[in-house]
Amino acid sequence: MKSVSVFGATGSIGCTAAKILKHQSDKFNVEVITGGSNVLQLAKTAIELDAKHVVIADESLLNELQKHLENHKITISAGRNALLEAASRPVDISLQGIVGFAGVECSLIAARSTKTLALANKESLVCAGPLLRSICTEHKTTLVPVDSEHSAIFQCLQGEDLRTVERIILTASGGPFLNTPMHELSDVTAEQAAAHPRWKMGLRISIDSASMFNKAMELIETKELFDISSDKLEVIVQPQSIIHSMVGFNDGAIMAHMGPADMTGAIGYALNYPNRETLPLERLDFSKLGRLDFVSVDPNKFPAIQIAEHVIELSGLAGAVFNAAKEQALDLFLSGHLGFLEMSLVVERAINEYAKNSHNRTVTLDDLIDIDNSTRRFIQKNVKGNCHV
């Protein structure tokens, strides 16, 4: 049996992982699970998985969590330091599913103490890709991506020589606004943006998908994860979300990874890597599927992709600036201070400001924290009220 820790156990990734771990309870011992503020879900998951240790990020909820778990032999702690200590515990597999920049430090610490880092936290690669990869190399940690797109690419590349890769094609669903005229996007609401037609996800990532900022993040992730030149990266819209990504080789062959729009496959693959195990997942029925469509990305409606390409060119701390600006822009959209289309303008402005003084150098965690904070301050200072940037 393998020991496993699950960070972000109450989010969509964590909940799906919990179902897999419960389904494969004869294969895993759950050492640690963590959550943010959803006490009931965290307690329920801890009991179901027979976790040995539980951490809740919100210290004010520690007493409530203790009450829910008082009849169980589970050690409980709370707060940032407890979270980081949990990340340093040696395990066979550490699933990093914390959303946002808050998960970066946990990923960097876990990479030093786990055999397999199952990475769902996008920001760890977008903000700290070279640093994370160097830590994994130093500590002989296997890095397995959990995003469906990167899992697809990772699986297509098994046994292949990266030097034979001509192109990596990330697929996007197109979100709820694929066929919406651009002039109608100015006044869309957060509720409309979060109504993803294919995937069941949290509010923030659903809106990021609608604006394609999620795909922009994944483009940067792909560059960092597979250390491949940016001119070999492409994005295509595949509305049915059946093809999760593709890899093209120098002999003209293209491998496509296909599956239902369900994270069970990618998470289960990461947890069981390098083996494949039976998973409780719907099987594709091609007679019902009928067709697969492909649509080019409209750069006017979805400028996030081009911004990401600029970020890749800048390298250095540009990924951290991009992420902080994206998160701040989304906050402003959710609070009604920015329109849907204005989010990309805010992010582009922050990137251009960074580019004025950017230079390539070895990036440390302190550098990442500093640029994250300064970018957020820059946006708060320069984007006020119902601002049209």
C-alpha positions as CSV (number, residue, x, y, z in Angstrom):
1,M,0.0,0.0,0.0
2,K,1.2,3.5,-0.8
3,S,0.9,6.5,1.6
4,V,-0.8,9.6,0.2
5,S,-1.5,13.1,1.2
6,V,-4.2,15.3,-0.4
7,F,-3.9,19.0,-0.3
8,G,-7.1,20.9,-1.1
9,A,-9.3,17.9,-0.2
10,T,-12.6,19.9,-0.2
11,G,-12.2,21.3,-3.7
12,S,-13.3,19.7,-6.9
13,I,-10.0,17.9,-7.4
14,G,-9.8,16.8,-3.8
15,C,-13.4,15.5,-3.7
16,T,-12.8,13.5,-6.9
17,A,-9.5,12.2,-5.5
18,A,-11.3,11.1,-2.3
19,K,-13.8,9.0,-4.3
20,I,-10.9,7.3,-6.1
21,L,-9.0,6.7,-2.8
22,K,-12.2,5.2,-1.3
23,H,-12.8,3.1,-4.4
24,Q,-9.1,1.8,-4.1
25,S,-8.9,1.7,-0.3
26,D,-6.8,-1.5,-0.5
27,K,-4.1,0.4,-2.3
28,F,-3.6,3.6,-0.3
29,N,-3.1,4.8,3.3
30,V,-4.2,8.4,3.6
31,E,-1.7,10.2,5.8
32,V,-2.8,13.8,5.5
33,I,-5.7,15.8,4.1
34,T,-6.1,19.5,4.1
35,G,-8.9,22.0,3.5
36,G,-9.5,25.7,3.5
37,S,-12.7,26.5,5.4
38,N,-15.3,23.8,4.5
39,V,-15.3,22.2,7.9
40,L,-18.1,19.7,7.3
41,Q,-16.7,18.4,4.1
42,L,-13.2,18.2,5.5
43,A,-14.4,16.2,8.5
44,K,-16.5,13.9,6.4
45,T,-13.6,13.2,4.0
46,A,-11.2,12.6,6.9
47,I,-13.6,10.0,8.4
48,E,-14.3,8.3,5.0
49,L,-10.6,8.0,4.2
50,D,-9.5,7.2,7.7
51,A,-6.9,10.0,7.5
52,K,-4.2,10.1,10.2
53,H,-3.8,13.9,10.2
54,V,-6.1,16.8,9.1
55,V,-5.1,20.4,8.6
56,I,-7.6,23.3,8.1
57,A,-6.1,26.5,6.8
58,D,-8.5,28.8,8.6
59,E,-7.3,28.7,12.2
60,S,-10.6,30.2,13.5
61,L,-12.3,26.9,12.5
62,L,-10.0,24.6,14.5
63,N,-12.4,24.2,17.4
64,E,-15.3,23.4,15.1
65,L,-13.3,20.8,13.3
66,Q,-12.1,19.2,16.5
67,K,-15.7,18.8,17.6
68,H,-16.7,17.0,14.4
69,L,-13.7,14.6,14.8
70,E,-13.7,14.2,18.6
71,N,-14.7,10.6,18.4
72,H,-12.0,9.7,15.9
73,K,-8.3,9.0,16.3
74,I,-7.2,11.8,14.0
75,T,-4.6,14.5,14.8
76,I,-5.8,18.0,13.9
77,S,-4.0,21.2,13.3
78,A,-4.7,24.6,11.7
79,G,-3.0,27.5,10.0
80,R,-0.3,28.2,7.4
81,N,2.6,26.7,9.4
82,A,0.6,23.5,10.0
83,L,-0.1,23.3,6.3
84,L,3.6,23.7,5.4
85,E,4.6,21.1,8.1
86,A,2.1,18.7,6.6
87,A,3.6,19.2,3.1
88,S,7.0,18.2,4.5
89,R,5.8,14.8,5.7
90,P,7.3,12.0,3.7
91,V,4.7,10.1,1.6
92,D,4.7,8.0,-1.5
93,I,2.3,10.4,-3.3
94,S,1.4,14.0,-2.6
95,L,-1.6,15.3,-4.5
96,Q,-1.4,19.1,-4.6
97,G,-4.8,20.5,-5.3
98,I,-4.8,23.8,-3.4
99,V,-6.1,26.5,-5.7
100,G,-4.2,29.7,-6.4
101,F,-0.8,31.1,-5.4
102,A,-1.4,29.8,-1.9
103,G,-0.6,26.3,-3.1
104,V,2.9,27.1,-4.6
105,E,4.9,26.9,-1.4
106,C,3.2,23.6,-0.4
107,S,4.2,22.2,-3.8
108,L,7.8,23.3,-3.5
109,I,8.0,21.8,0.0
110,A,6.2,18.5,-0.9
111,A,8.6,18.1,-3.9
112,R,11.4,17.6,-1.4
113,S,9.7,14.9,0.7
114,T,7.4,12.8,-1.6
115,K,8.3,10.2,-4.2
116,T,5.6,11.3,-6.6
117,L,4.2,14.8,-6.8
118,A,0.7,14.7,-8.4
119,L,0.3,18.3,-9.4
120,A,-3.0,19.9,-9.9
121,N,-2.0,23.4,-8.7
122,K,-1.4,25.3,-11.9
123,E,0.4,28.2,-10.2
124,S,3.2,25.9,-9.1
125,L,4.4,25.6,-12.7
126,V,3.2,29.0,-14.0
127,C,4.9,31.0,-11.2
128,A,7.7,28.6,-10.2
129,G,8.2,26.1,-13.0
130,P,12.0,26.1,-13.2
131,L,12.4,26.1,-9.4
132,L,9.9,23.3,-9.0
133,R,11.5,21.2,-11.7
134,S,15.0,21.7,-10.2
135,I,13.8,20.6,-6.8
136,C,12.2,17.5,-8.3
137,T,15.4,16.6,-10.1
138,E,17.5,17.2,-7.0
139,H,15.3,15.0,-4.8
140,K,14.5,12.4,-7.6
141,T,10.8,13.2,-7.3
142,T,8.5,12.1,-10.1
143,L,6.3,15.0,-11.3
144,V,3.0,13.8,-12.7
145,P,0.5,16.4,-13.9
146,V,-3.1,16.2,-12.9
147,D,-4.7,18.7,-15.2
148,S,-6.6,16.7,-17.8
149,E,-4.7,18.4,-20.7
150,H,-1.3,17.8,-19.2
151,S,-2.1,14.3,-18.1
152,A,-3.1,13.6,-21.7
153,I,0.2,15.0,-23.1
154,F,2.1,13.1,-20.4
155,Q,0.4,9.9,-21.3
156,C,0.9,10.4,-25.1
157,L,4.7,10.9,-24.4
158,Q,5.2,7.7,-22.4
159,G,8.1,5.9,-24.1
160,E,8.6,8.7,-26.6
161,D,11.7,10.8,-27.3
162,L,11.0,14.5,-26.8
163,R,13.3,15.3,-29.6
164,T,10.8,13.7,-32.0
165,V,8.0,16.0,-30.9
166,E,7.0,18.6,-33.5
167,R,4.0,20.1,-31.8
168,I,1.9,19.8,-28.7
169,I,-1.8,20.8,-29.2
170,L,-3.7,21.8,-26.1
171,T,-7.5,21.5,-26.5
172,A,-10.0,23.9,-25.1
173,S,-13.7,23.5,-24.7
174,G,-14.4,27.2,-25.7
175,G,-16.5,27.6,-22.5
176,P,-20.0,29.1,-22.5
177,F,-19.2,32.0,-24.8
178,L,-17.6,30.1,-27.8
179,N,-20.5,31.1,-30.1
180,T,-21.4,34.4,-28.4
181,P,-20.8,37.5,-30.5
182,M,-18.0,39.7,-29.0
183,H,-20.3,42.7,-28.6
184,E,-22.5,40.7,-26.2
185,L,-19.6,39.8,-23.8
186,S,-19.2,43.3,-22.3
187,D,-22.2,42.9,-20.0
188,V,-22.1,39.2,-19.1
189,T,-22.4,38.3,-15.4
190,A,-20.3,36.1,-13.2
191,E,-23.2,33.6,-13.1
192,Q,-23.2,33.4,-16.9
193,A,-19.5,33.1,-17.1
194,A,-19.5,30.3,-14.6
195,A,-22.0,28.2,-16.5
196,H,-19.5,25.8,-18.1
197,P,-21.2,23.6,-20.7
198,R,-19.0,20.5,-20.2
199,W,-17.0,20.5,-16.9
200,K,-18.2,20.7,-13.3
201,M,-15.7,23.0,-11.6
202,G,-15.5,25.7,-8.9
203,L,-16.6,29.3,-9.6
204,R,-13.2,30.9,-10.2
205,I,-11.8,28.2,-12.5
206,S,-15.1,28.1,-14.4
207,I,-14.9,31.9,-15.1
208,D,-11.2,31.5,-16.0
209,S,-12.3,28.8,-18.5
210,A,-14.9,31.2,-20.0
211,S,-12.2,33.9,-20.6
212,M,-9.6,31.3,-21.6
213,F,-7.3,32.5,-18.9
214,N,-7.4,28.9,-17.6
215,K,-6.1,27.8,-21.0
216,A,-3.5,30.5,-21.0
217,M,-2.2,29.2,-17.7
218,E,-2.1,25.7,-19.2
219,L,-0.1,26.9,-22.1
220,I,2.6,28.3,-19.7
221,E,2.3,25.1,-17.7
222,T,3.0,23.0,-20.8
223,K,6.1,25.0,-21.6
224,E,7.4,24.5,-18.1
225,L,6.4,21.0,-17.5
226,F,7.8,19.5,-20.8
227,D,10.6,22.1,-21.3
228,I,9.6,22.5,-24.9
229,S,10.0,25.5,-27.1
230,S,7.0,27.8,-27.4
231,D,6.9,27.6,-31.2
232,K,5.8,24.0,-30.8
233,L,2.8,24.9,-28.7
234,E,-0.7,25.3,-30.1
235,V,-4.3,25.7,-28.8
236,I,-7.4,24.5,-30.6
237,V,-11.0,24.5,-29.4
238,Q,-12.6,21.0,-29.2
239,P,-16.1,21.8,-28.0
240,Q,-17.1,18.3,-27.0
241,S,-14.1,18.1,-24.6
242,I,-13.5,14.5,-25.6
243,I,-9.9,15.0,-26.9
244,H,-8.0,16.3,-23.9
245,S,-4.8,17.1,-25.9
246,M,-2.6,15.9,-28.7
247,V,1.0,15.4,-29.5
248,G,2.4,15.5,-33.1
249,F,5.7,13.8,-34.0
250,N,8.3,14.3,-36.7
251,D,6.9,11.4,-38.8
252,G,3.6,13.1,-39.2
253,A,1.8,11.0,-36.6
254,I,-0.5,12.6,-34.0
255,M,-1.4,10.9,-30.8
256,A,-4.7,12.1,-29.2
257,H,-5.8,11.3,-25.7
258,M,-9.6,10.8,-25.5
259,G,-12.0,10.4,-22.6
260,P,-15.1,11.8,-21.0
261,A,-15.2,15.2,-19.5
262,D,-14.4,13.9,-16.1
263,M,-11.3,14.5,-13.9
264,T,-11.5,10.9,-12.5
265,G,-9.2,9.6,-15.3
266,A,-6.4,12.2,-14.9
267,I,-6.4,12.0,-11.1
268,G,-6.6,8.2,-11.0
269,Y,-3.7,8.0,-13.5
270,A,-1.6,10.2,-11.3
271,L,-2.3,8.4,-8.1
272,N,-1.6,5.0,-9.7
273,Y,1.3,6.0,-11.9
274,P,3.2,4.2,-13.4
275,N,0.4,1.6,-13.4
276,R,-3.1,1.7,-14.7
277,E,-5.9,0.6,-12.4
278,T,-9.7,0.2,-13.0
279,L,-11.5,3.5,-12.3
280,P,-15.2,4.3,-11.8
281,L,-15.4,6.3,-15.0
282,E,-17.9,6.4,-17.8
283,R,-16.7,4.7,-21.0
284,L,-17.0,6.5,-24.3
285,D,-19.7,5.4,-26.7
286,F,-18.6,6.6,-30.1
287,S,-21.9,5.7,-31.7
288,K,-23.6,8.2,-29.4
289,L,-20.8,10.8,-29.7
290,G,-21.2,11.0,-33.4
291,R,-18.7,13.8,-34.2
292,L,-15.7,15.7,-33.1
293,D,-15.4,19.4,-33.9
294,F,-12.4,21.7,-34.0
295,V,-12.5,25.5,-33.9
296,S,-9.7,28.1,-34.0
297,V,-9.3,30.4,-31.0
298,D,-10.6,33.9,-31.7
299,P,-7.8,36.2,-30.5
300,N,-10.2,39.1,-30.2
301,K,-12.6,37.3,-27.9
302,F,-9.9,35.4,-26.1
303,P,-6.7,37.6,-25.9
304,A,-5.5,35.6,-22.8
305,I,-3.7,33.1,-25.1
306,Q,-1.6,35.8,-26.8
307,I,-0.8,37.3,-23.4
308,A,0.4,33.9,-22.2
309,E,2.7,33.6,-25.3
310,H,4.2,37.0,-24.3
311,V,4.7,35.7,-20.7
312,I,6.6,32.6,-22.1
313,E,8.9,34.9,-24.1
314,L,9.6,37.1,-21.0
315,S,10.2,34.1,-18.7
316,G,11.7,35.0,-15.3
317,L,9.0,36.2,-12.9
318,A,6.5,37.0,-15.7
319,G,4.4,33.9,-14.9
320,A,4.0,35.0,-11.3
321,V,3.0,38.5,-12.5
322,F,0.5,36.9,-14.9
323,N,-1.1,34.8,-12.2
324,A,-1.4,37.6,-9.6
325,A,-2.8,40.0,-12.2
326,K,-5.3,37.3,-13.4
327,E,-6.5,36.6,-9.8
328,Q,-6.9,40.3,-9.0
329,A,-8.7,40.9,-12.3
330,L,-11.1,38.1,-11.5
331,D,-11.7,39.5,-8.0
332,L,-12.6,42.9,-9.6
333,F,-14.9,41.2,-12.1
334,L,-16.7,39.2,-9.3
335,S,-17.1,42.4,-7.3
336,G,-18.6,44.3,-10.3
337,H,-15.6,46.7,-10.8
338,L,-14.5,45.2,-14.1
339,G,-16.4,44.0,-17.1
340,F,-15.7,40.5,-18.5
341,L,-13.6,41.7,-21.4
342,E,-11.7,44.2,-19.3
343,M,-10.0,41.5,-17.3
344,S,-7.5,40.8,-20.1
345,L,-6.7,44.5,-20.3
346,V,-5.8,44.6,-16.6
347,V,-3.5,41.5,-17.0
348,E,-1.9,42.9,-20.1
349,R,-1.2,46.2,-18.4
350,A,0.5,44.4,-15.5
351,I,2.7,42.3,-17.8
352,N,3.7,45.4,-19.8
353,E,4.7,47.1,-16.6
354,Y,6.8,44.1,-15.6
355,A,8.4,43.9,-19.0
356,K,9.9,47.5,-18.6
357,N,12.3,46.2,-15.9
358,S,12.3,42.4,-16.4
359,H,15.5,40.4,-16.6
360,N,16.2,36.7,-16.5
361,R,17.8,35.3,-13.3
362,T,17.4,32.4,-11.0
363,V,14.1,32.7,-9.2
364,T,13.6,32.1,-5.5
365,L,10.5,31.6,-3.4
366,D,11.1,35.1,-1.9
367,D,11.2,36.6,-5.4
368,L,7.9,35.0,-6.2
369,I,6.2,36.2,-3.0
370,D,7.6,39.7,-3.6
371,I,6.4,40.0,-7.2
372,D,3.0,38.5,-6.3
373,N,2.5,41.1,-3.7
374,S,3.8,44.0,-5.8
375,T,1.6,43.0,-8.8
376,R,-1.5,42.9,-6.6
377,R,-0.6,46.4,-5.2
378,F,-0.1,47.7,-8.7
379,I,-3.5,46.6,-9.8
380,Q,-5.3,47.8,-6.6
381,K,-3.6,51.2,-7.1
382,N,-4.2,51.6,-10.8
383,V,-7.6,50.0,-11.3
384,K,-10.2,51.8,-9.2
385,G,-13.9,51.9,-9.2
386,N,-15.7,50.8,-12.3
387,C,-12.6,51.4,-14.3
388,H,-12.2,51.1,-18.1
389,V,-8.5,50.4,-18.5
